[in-house]
Amino acid sequence: MRRLALLAAPALAMLALPGAAFAHPKLLSSNPAPNTAVAKPTKLTLTFSEELVGPLSGIELVMTGMPDMANHAPMPIKGFKSVASGKVLTVTLPRALPAGTYNLKWHAVAGDQHRIEGQYAFTVR
Ligand SMILES: [Cu+2]
């Protein structure tokens, strides 16, 4: 029994390692931050907990309302460029986002190749 227990401890520690080395990316912070109102941005940044696989990580952005038309049908925003470098995904917009409400859906892939998704809303005033 004692011998088994001694063997089991290192084996369990090794089992735990791959999870630590290939953790799923979590969104740690973003600019604009979720549920905040900001002046018209030309750039969005999302910072994750893990190094991203660039080409597999990105966002979709839709406008969900304008000052005169709250909660309109989602209007996709196109033409932006997103670049993942290390743990940060930077989205450069062709022009400043107009006033309105937005929903941002992100997808992020780190070392284990699993696609992790999330979303948040923000307002441009
Ligand atoms: Cu995974």
Backbone and ligand atoms as CSV (ligand in chain L), in Angstrom:
chain,resi,resn,atom,element,x,y,z
A,1,MET,N,N,0.820,-1.210,0.000
A,1,MET,CA,C,0.000,0.000,0.000
A,1,MET,C,C,0.855,1.262,0.000
A,2,ARG,N,N,1.826,1.270,0.909
A,2,ARG,CA,C,2.662,2.462,0.993
A,2,ARG,C,C,3.407,2.689,-0.326
A,3,ARG,N,N,3.887,1.593,-0.873
A,3,ARG,CA,C,4.656,1.687,-2.114
A,3,ARG,C,C,3.774,2.208,-3.277
A,4,LEU,N,N,2.542,1.728,-3.306
A,4,LEU,CA,C,1.612,2.186,-4.344
A,4,LEU,C,C,1.358,3.690,-4.236
A,5,ALA,N,N,1.192,4.124,-3.002
A,5,ALA,CA,C,0.908,5.546,-2.789
A,5,ALA,C,C,2.079,6.392,-3.259
A,6,LEU,N,N,3.291,5.913,-3.001
A,6,LEU,CA,C,4.475,6.672,-3.414
A,6,LEU,C,C,4.564,6.760,-4.934
A,7,LEU,N,N,4.169,5.705,-5.597
A,7,LEU,CA,C,4.215,5.706,-7.057
A,7,LEU,C,C,3.121,6.580,-7.650
A,8,ALA,N,N,1.997,6.593,-6.970
A,8,ALA,CA,C,0.843,7.304,-7.529
A,8,ALA,C,C,1.046,8.816,-7.549
A,9,ALA,N,N,1.736,9.334,-6.547
A,9,ALA,CA,C,1.851,10.797,-6.457
A,9,ALA,C,C,2.556,11.398,-7.678
A,10,PRO,N,N,3.730,10.897,-8.072
A,10,PRO,CA,C,4.356,11.483,-9.264
A,10,PRO,C,C,3.519,11.279,-10.528
A,11,ALA,N,N,2.843,10.148,-10.623
A,11,ALA,CA,C,2.022,9.881,-11.804
A,11,ALA,C,C,0.904,10.911,-11.901
A,12,LEU,N,N,0.274,11.240,-10.795
A,12,LEU,CA,C,-0.800,12.240,-10.800
A,12,LEU,C,C,-0.249,13.614,-11.161
A,13,ALA,N,N,0.933,13.909,-10.658
A,13,ALA,CA,C,1.535,15.210,-10.959
A,13,ALA,C,C,1.780,15.328,-12.463
A,14,MET,N,N,2.204,14.239,-13.085
A,14,MET,CA,C,2.465,14.282,-14.518
A,14,MET,C,C,1.164,14.415,-15.314
A,15,LEU,N,N,0.116,13.776,-14.827
A,15,LEU,CA,C,-1.180,13.906,-15.500
A,15,LEU,C,C,-1.657,15.348,-15.470
A,16,ALA,N,N,-1.338,16.047,-14.416
A,16,ALA,CA,C,-1.812,17.422,-14.274
A,16,ALA,C,C,-1.048,18.371,-15.202
A,17,LEU,N,N,0.149,18.011,-15.585
A,17,LEU,CA,C,0.991,18.926,-16.369
A,17,LEU,C,C,0.419,19.306,-17.735
A,18,PRO,N,N,-0.046,18.341,-18.531
A,18,PRO,CA,C,-0.525,18.759,-19.856
A,18,PRO,C,C,-1.623,19.811,-19.767
A,19,GLY,N,N,-2.486,19.687,-18.768
A,19,GLY,CA,C,-3.548,20.676,-18.583
A,19,GLY,C,C,-2.978,22.048,-18.322
A,20,ALA,N,N,-1.901,22.084,-17.556
A,20,ALA,CA,C,-1.295,23.366,-17.223
A,20,ALA,C,C,-0.592,23.946,-18.451
A,21,ALA,N,N,0.039,23.083,-19.240
A,21,ALA,CA,C,0.788,23.565,-20.391
A,21,ALA,C,C,-0.149,23.978,-21.530
A,22,PHE,N,N,-1.311,23.356,-21.622
A,22,PHE,CA,C,-2.224,23.635,-22.726
A,22,PHE,C,C,-3.578,24.087,-22.208
A,23,ALA,N,N,-3.577,25.057,-21.340
A,23,ALA,CA,C,-4.843,25.544,-20.808
A,23,ALA,C,C,-5.618,26.264,-21.906
A,24,HIS,N,N,-6.900,26.246,-21.795
A,24,HIS,CA,C,-7.735,26.967,-22.753
A,24,HIS,C,C,-7.577,28.464,-22.539
A,25,PRO,N,N,-7.593,29.234,-23.631
A,25,PRO,CA,C,-7.457,30.678,-23.472
A,25,PRO,C,C,-8.702,31.293,-22.830
A,26,LYS,N,N,-8.455,32.074,-21.795
A,26,LYS,CA,C,-9.535,32.832,-21.142
A,26,LYS,C,C,-9.327,34.304,-21.476
A,27,LEU,N,N,-10.404,35.008,-21.707
A,27,LEU,CA,C,-10.295,36.447,-21.940
A,27,LEU,C,C,-10.047,37.126,-20.601
A,28,LEU,N,N,-8.891,37.769,-20.438
A,28,LEU,CA,C,-8.554,38.420,-19.169
A,28,LEU,C,C,-9.026,39.863,-19.145
A,29,SER,N,N,-8.872,40.545,-20.290
A,29,SER,CA,C,-9.302,41.938,-20.345
A,29,SER,C,C,-9.478,42.334,-21.798
A,30,SER,N,N,-10.195,43.416,-22.006
A,30,SER,CA,C,-10.367,43.910,-23.364
A,30,SER,C,C,-10.547,45.413,-23.325
A,31,ASN,N,N,-10.298,46.024,-24.484
A,31,ASN,CA,C,-10.493,47.455,-24.630
A,31,ASN,C,C,-11.213,47.696,-25.958
A,32,PRO,N,N,-12.456,48.151,-25.956
A,32,PRO,CA,C,-13.275,48.505,-24.793
A,32,PRO,C,C,-13.554,47.289,-23.914
A,33,ALA,N,N,-13.713,47.546,-22.631
A,33,ALA,CA,C,-14.051,46.478,-21.696
A,33,ALA,C,C,-15.529,46.128,-21.855
A,34,PRO,N,N,-15.905,44.890,-21.513
A,34,PRO,CA,C,-17.312,44.486,-21.598
A,34,PRO,C,C,-18.225,45.457,-20.837
A,35,ASN,N,N,-19.356,45.768,-21.456
A,35,ASN,CA,C,-20.399,46.577,-20.826
A,35,ASN,C,C,-19.930,47.965,-20.398
A,36,THR,N,N,-19.045,48.543,-21.213
A,36,THR,CA,C,-18.641,49.920,-20.951
A,36,THR,C,C,-19.006,50.766,-22.167
A,37,ALA,N,N,-18.980,52.080,-21.976
A,37,ALA,CA,C,-19.234,53.020,-23.070
A,37,ALA,C,C,-17.956,53.799,-23.321
A,38,VAL,N,N,-17.562,53.871,-24.592
A,38,VAL,CA,C,-16.288,54.514,-24.919
A,38,VAL,C,C,-16.493,55.499,-26.068
A,39,ALA,N,N,-15.517,56.416,-26.231
A,39,ALA,CA,C,-15.496,57.290,-27.402
A,39,ALA,C,C,-15.134,56.444,-28.619
A,40,LYS,N,N,-15.507,56.908,-29.791
A,40,LYS,CA,C,-15.372,56.133,-31.045
A,40,LYS,C,C,-13.988,55.508,-31.237
A,41,PRO,N,N,-13.890,54.185,-31.051
A,41,PRO,CA,C,-12.578,53.534,-31.160
A,41,PRO,C,C,-12.225,53.184,-32.603
A,42,THR,N,N,-10.937,53.183,-32.911
A,42,THR,CA,C,-10.454,52.697,-34.199
A,42,THR,C,C,-9.698,51.382,-34.019
A,43,LYS,N,N,-9.542,50.997,-32.756
A,43,LYS,CA,C,-8.784,49.788,-32.458
A,43,LYS,C,C,-9.411,49.099,-31.249
A,44,LEU,N,N,-9.478,47.764,-31.301
A,44,LEU,CA,C,-9.979,46.972,-30.179
A,44,LEU,C,C,-8.880,46.001,-29.786
A,45,THR,N,N,-8.708,45.785,-28.505
A,45,THR,CA,C,-7.724,44.787,-28.084
A,45,THR,C,C,-8.350,43.813,-27.096
A,46,LEU,N,N,-7.949,42.556,-27.221
A,46,LEU,CA,C,-8.414,41.495,-26.317
A,46,LEU,C,C,-7.174,40.780,-25.790
A,47,THR,N,N,-7.065,40.691,-24.489
A,47,THR,CA,C,-5.900,40.046,-23.879
A,47,THR,C,C,-6.322,38.737,-23.232
A,48,PHE,N,N,-5.660,37.667,-23.624
A,48,PHE,CA,C,-6.010,36.324,-23.162
A,48,PHE,C,C,-4.973,35.789,-22.187
A,49,SER,N,N,-5.319,34.641,-21.589
A,49,SER,CA,C,-4.437,34.026,-20.594
A,49,SER,C,C,-3.365,33.158,-21.233
A,50,GLU,N,N,-3.506,32.867,-22.530
A,50,GLU,CA,C,-2.573,31.951,-23.197
A,50,GLU,C,C,-2.073,32.584,-24.497
A,51,GLU,N,N,-0.943,32.080,-24.966
A,51,GLU,CA,C,-0.439,32.470,-26.281
A,51,GLU,C,C,-1.417,31.972,-27.346
A,52,LEU,N,N,-1.770,32.814,-28.275
A,52,LEU,CA,C,-2.767,32.464,-29.281
A,52,LEU,C,C,-2.114,31.914,-30.537
A,53,VAL,N,N,-2.843,31.036,-31.217
A,53,VAL,CA,C,-2.452,30.619,-32.559
A,53,VAL,C,C,-3.093,31.635,-33.500
A,54,GLY,N,N,-2.269,32.493,-34.083
A,54,GLY,CA,C,-2.738,33.671,-34.799
A,54,GLY,C,C,-3.844,33.448,-35.802
A,55,PRO,N,N,-3.604,32.646,-36.841
A,55,PRO,CA,C,-4.592,32.549,-37.917
A,55,PRO,C,C,-5.924,31.938,-37.476
A,56,LEU,N,N,-5.946,31.245,-36.338
A,56,LEU,CA,C,-7.173,30.570,-35.904
A,56,LEU,C,C,-7.954,31.384,-34.881
A,57,SER,N,N,-7.434,32.544,-34.522
A,57,SER,CA,C,-8.079,33.367,-33.509
A,57,SER,C,C,-8.606,34.634,-34.159
A,58,GLY,N,N,-9.761,35.095,-33.740
A,58,GLY,CA,C,-10.310,36.297,-34.342
A,58,GLY,C,C,-11.633,36.702,-33.712
A,59,ILE,N,N,-12.310,37.641,-34.363
A,59,ILE,CA,C,-13.580,38.143,-33.830
A,59,ILE,C,C,-14.607,38.307,-34.957
A,60,GLU,N,N,-15.861,38.405,-34.524
A,60,GLU,CA,C,-16.925,38.917,-35.381
A,60,GLU,C,C,-17.552,40.059,-34.601
A,61,LEU,N,N,-17.864,41.116,-35.328
A,61,LEU,CA,C,-18.402,42.301,-34.671
A,61,LEU,C,C,-19.710,42.687,-35.345
A,62,VAL,N,N,-20.763,42.873,-34.571
A,62,VAL,CA,C,-22.022,43.363,-35.133
A,62,VAL,C,C,-22.497,44.569,-34.341
A,63,MET,N,N,-23.110,45.492,-35.073
A,63,MET,CA,C,-23.782,46.622,-34.433
A,63,MET,C,C,-25.202,46.163,-34.129
A,64,THR,N,N,-25.654,46.408,-32.900
A,64,THR,CA,C,-26.983,45.934,-32.494
A,64,THR,C,C,-27.956,47.083,-32.233
A,65,GLY,N,N,-27.456,48.329,-32.302
A,65,GLY,CA,C,-28.342,49.468,-32.100
A,65,GLY,C,C,-27.633,50.766,-32.413
A,66,MET,N,N,-28.430,51.765,-32.806
A,66,MET,CA,C,-27.899,53.096,-33.072
A,66,MET,C,C,-28.668,54.071,-32.197
A,67,PRO,N,N,-28.152,55.302,-32.071
A,67,PRO,CA,C,-28.845,56.261,-31.202
A,67,PRO,C,C,-30.343,56.402,-31.522
A,68,ASP,N,N,-30.725,56.372,-32.813
A,68,ASP,CA,C,-32.136,56.546,-33.169
A,68,ASP,C,C,-32.877,55.232,-33.348
A,69,MET,N,N,-32.182,54.124,-33.205
A,69,MET,CA,C,-32.788,52.833,-33.494
A,69,MET,C,C,-32.177,51.770,-32.569
A,70,ALA,N,N,-32.710,51.709,-31.345
A,70,ALA,CA,C,-32.181,50.735,-30.389
A,70,ALA,C,C,-32.537,49.326,-30.839
A,71,ASN,N,N,-31.655,48.387,-30.582
A,71,ASN,CA,C,-31.915,46.966,-30.848
A,71,ASN,C,C,-32.385,46.677,-32.270
A,72,HIS,N,N,-31.689,47.235,-33.253
A,72,HIS,CA,C,-32.024,46.860,-34.628
A,72,HIS,C,C,-31.418,45.495,-34.939
A,73,ALA,N,N,-31.752,44.958,-36.112
A,73,ALA,CA,C,-31.191,43.664,-36.506
A,73,ALA,C,C,-29.666,43.783,-36.555
A,74,PRO,N,N,-28.958,42.736,-36.159
A,74,PRO,CA,C,-27.494,42.821,-36.127
A,74,PRO,C,C,-26.908,43.198,-37.490
A,75,MET,N,N,-26.112,44.255,-37.504
A,75,MET,CA,C,-25.435,44.691,-38.728
A,75,MET,C,C,-23.959,44.347,-38.621
A,76,PRO,N,N,-23.485,43.397,-39.433
A,76,PRO,CA,C,-22.065,43.029,-39.339
A,76,PRO,C,C,-21.152,44.195,-39.705
A,77,ILE,N,N,-20.113,44.362,-38.929
A,77,ILE,CA,C,-19.068,45.337,-39.243
A,77,ILE,C,C,-17.970,44.573,-39.973
A,78,LYS,N,N,-17.608,45.062,-41.146
A,78,LYS,CA,C,-16.623,44.355,-41.981
A,78,LYS,C,C,-15.400,45.224,-42.204
A,79,GLY,N,N,-14.409,44.612,-42.801
A,79,GLY,CA,C,-13.254,45.377,-43.273
A,79,GLY,C,C,-12.175,45.621,-42.240
A,80,PHE,N,N,-12.317,45.029,-41.048
A,80,PHE,CA,C,-11.259,45.235,-40.053
A,80,PHE,C,C,-10.172,44.184,-40.239
A,81,LYS,N,N,-9.046,44.438,-39.602
A,81,LYS,CA,C,-7.929,43.508,-39.649
A,81,LYS,C,C,-7.664,43.052,-38.220
A,82,SER,N,N,-7.532,41.741,-37.997
A,82,SER,CA,C,-7.180,41.296,-36.647
A,82,SER,C,C,-5.874,40.520,-36.687
A,83,VAL,N,N,-5.031,40.843,-35.736
A,83,VAL,CA,C,-3.707,40.232,-35.653
A,83,VAL,C,C,-3.503,39.715,-34.235
A,84,ALA,N,N,-3.161,38.433,-34.116
A,84,ALA,CA,C,-2.846,37.876,-32.801
A,84,ALA,C,C,-1.335,37.858,-32.639
A,85,SER,N,N,-0.885,38.433,-31.550
A,85,SER,CA,C,0.542,38.424,-31.248
A,85,SER,C,C,0.696,38.072,-29.781
A,86,GLY,N,N,1.306,36.922,-29.506
A,86,GLY,CA,C,1.396,36.467,-28.125
A,86,GLY,C,C,0.009,36.224,-27.572
A,87,LYS,N,N,-0.326,36.899,-26.478
A,87,LYS,CA,C,-1.618,36.696,-25.828
A,87,LYS,C,C,-2.626,37.772,-26.207
A,88,VAL,N,N,-2.228,38.674,-27.108
A,88,VAL,CA,C,-3.086,39.830,-27.413
A,88,VAL,C,C,-3.583,39.776,-28.853
A,89,LEU,N,N,-4.882,39.946,-28.983
A,89,LEU,CA,C,-5.521,40.038,-30.289
A,89,LEU,C,C,-5.859,41.516,-30.509
A,90,THR,N,N,-5.329,42.080,-31.583
A,90,THR,CA,C,-5.572,43.486,-31.880
A,90,THR,C,C,-6.397,43.595,-33.152
A,91,VAL,N,N,-7.486,44.325,-33.055
A,91,VAL,CA,C,-8.395,44.520,-34.184
A,91,VAL,C,C,-8.297,45.975,-34.617
A,92,THR,N,N,-7.900,46.171,-35.870
A,92,THR,CA,C,-7.787,47.533,-36.396
A,92,THR,C,C,-8.946,47.767,-37.350
A,93,LEU,N,N,-9.718,48.799,-37.066
A,93,LEU,CA,C,-10.910,49.106,-37.857
A,93,LEU,C,C,-10.550,50.086,-38.968
A,94,PRO,N,N,-11.221,49.974,-40.116
A,94,PRO,CA,C,-10.905,50.883,-41.226
A,94,PRO,C,C,-11.264,52.327,-40.896
A,95,ARG,N,N,-12.266,52.524,-40.032
A,95,ARG,CA,C,-12.627,53.869,-39.584
A,95,ARG,C,C,-13.229,53.733,-38.194
A,96,ALA,N,N,-13.285,54.835,-37.471
A,96,ALA,CA,C,-13.802,54.786,-36.105
A,96,ALA,C,C,-15.223,54.231,-36.103
A,97,LEU,N,N,-15.540,53.419,-35.116
A,97,LEU,CA,C,-16.898,52.874,-35.007
A,97,LEU,C,C,-17.864,54.002,-34.697
A,98,PRO,N,N,-18.994,54.071,-35.421
A,98,PRO,CA,C,-19.984,55.099,-35.100
A,98,PRO,C,C,-20.714,54.800,-33.795
A,99,ALA,N,N,-21.373,55.837,-33.264
A,99,ALA,CA,C,-22.110,55.682,-32.011
A,99,ALA,C,C,-23.144,54.576,-32.142
A,100,GLY,N,N,-23.244,53.757,-31.131
A,100,GLY,CA,C,-24.208,52.662,-31.155
A,100,GLY,C,C,-23.818,51.594,-30.145
A,101,THR,N,N,-24.544,50.500,-30.195
A,101,THR,CA,C,-24.227,49.368,-29.321
A,101,THR,C,C,-23.697,48.232,-30.186
A,102,TYR,N,N,-22.771,47.493,-29.622
A,102,TYR,CA,C,-22.067,46.456,-30.383
A,102,TYR,C,C,-21.998,45.162,-29.592
A,103,ASN,N,N,-21.968,44.073,-30.349
A,103,ASN,CA,C,-21.706,42.777,-29.747
A,103,ASN,C,C,-20.473,42.190,-30.421
A,104,LEU,N,N,-19.524,41.805,-29.612
A,104,LEU,CA,C,-18.281,41.238,-30.141
A,104,LEU,C,C,-18.206,39.764,-29.747
A,105,LYS,N,N,-18.090,38.900,-30.760
A,105,LYS,CA,C,-17.910,37.460,-30.521
A,105,LYS,C,C,-16.461,37.128,-30.830
A,106,TRP,N,N,-15.765,36.547,-29.881
A,106,TRP,CA,C,-14.366,36.184,-30.133
A,106,TRP,C,C,-14.207,34.673,-30.177
A,107,HIS,N,N,-13.198,34.252,-30.914
A,107,HIS,CA,C,-12.786,32.853,-30.857
A,107,HIS,C,C,-11.271,32.836,-30.736
A,108,ALA,N,N,-10.799,31.957,-29.883
A,108,ALA,CA,C,-9.368,31.937,-29.592
A,108,ALA,C,C,-8.890,30.499,-29.537
A,109,VAL,N,N,-7.744,30.268,-30.156
A,109,VAL,CA,C,-7.135,28.944,-30.175
A,109,VAL,C,C,-5.728,29.070,-29.602
A,110,ALA,N,N,-5.436,28.237,-28.617
A,110,ALA,CA,C,-4.094,28.223,-28.023
A,110,ALA,C,C,-3.454,26.865,-28.315
A,111,GLY,N,N,-2.509,26.474,-27.496
A,111,GLY,CA,C,-1.662,25.312,-27.765
A,111,GLY,C,C,-2.383,24.010,-28.047
A,112,ASP,N,N,-3.522,23.757,-27.407
A,112,ASP,CA,C,-4.162,22.439,-27.598
A,112,ASP,C,C,-5.092,22.419,-28.808
A,113,GLN,N,N,-5.137,23.536,-29.555
A,113,GLN,CA,C,-5.886,23.623,-30.814
A,113,GLN,C,C,-7.402,23.658,-30.628
A,114,HIS,N,N,-7.885,23.681,-29.400
A,114,HIS,CA,C,-9.337,23.742,-29.197
A,114,HIS,C,C,-9.818,25.176,-29.402
A,115,ARG,N,N,-10.930,25.303,-30.113
A,115,ARG,CA,C,-11.488,26.631,-30.363
A,115,ARG,C,C,-12.379,27.019,-29.178
A,116,ILE,N,N,-12.018,28.084,-28.491
A,116,ILE,CA,C,-12.783,28.574,-27.349
A,116,ILE,C,C,-13.464,29.868,-27.787
A,117,GLU,N,N,-14.727,30.035,-27.406
A,117,GLU,CA,C,-15.484,31.201,-27.856
A,117,GLU,C,C,-16.092,31.958,-26.685
A,118,GLY,N,N,-16.330,33.212,-26.925
A,118,GLY,CA,C,-17.023,34.024,-25.931
A,118,GLY,C,C,-17.555,35.267,-26.608
A,119,GLN,N,N,-18.292,36.065,-25.874
A,119,GLN,CA,C,-18.786,37.317,-26.447
A,119,GLN,C,C,-19.054,38.326,-25.355
A,120,TYR,N,N,-19.088,39.584,-25.771
A,120,TYR,CA,C,-19.457,40.653,-24.850
A,120,TYR,C,C,-19.977,41.838,-25.650
A,121,ALA,N,N,-20.628,42.726,-24.933
A,121,ALA,CA,C,-21.222,43.904,-25.562
A,121,ALA,C,C,-20.501,45.153,-25.074
A,122,PHE,N,N,-20.510,46.202,-25.897
A,122,PHE,CA,C,-20.034,47.505,-25.458
A,122,PHE,C,C,-20.771,48.587,-26.236
A,123,THR,N,N,-20.641,49.797,-25.761
A,123,THR,CA,C,-21.345,50.934,-26.360
A,123,THR,C,C,-20.346,51.969,-26.834
A,124,VAL,N,N,-20.596,52.552,-27.988
A,124,VAL,CA,C,-19.809,53.684,-28.464
A,124,VAL,C,C,-20.699,54.923,-28.367
A,125,ARG,N,N,-20.194,55.955,-27.692
A,125,ARG,CA,C,-21.012,57.162,-27.542
A,125,ARG,C,C,-20.553,58.248,-28.504
L,1,CU,CU,CU,-8.835,22.478,-25.366
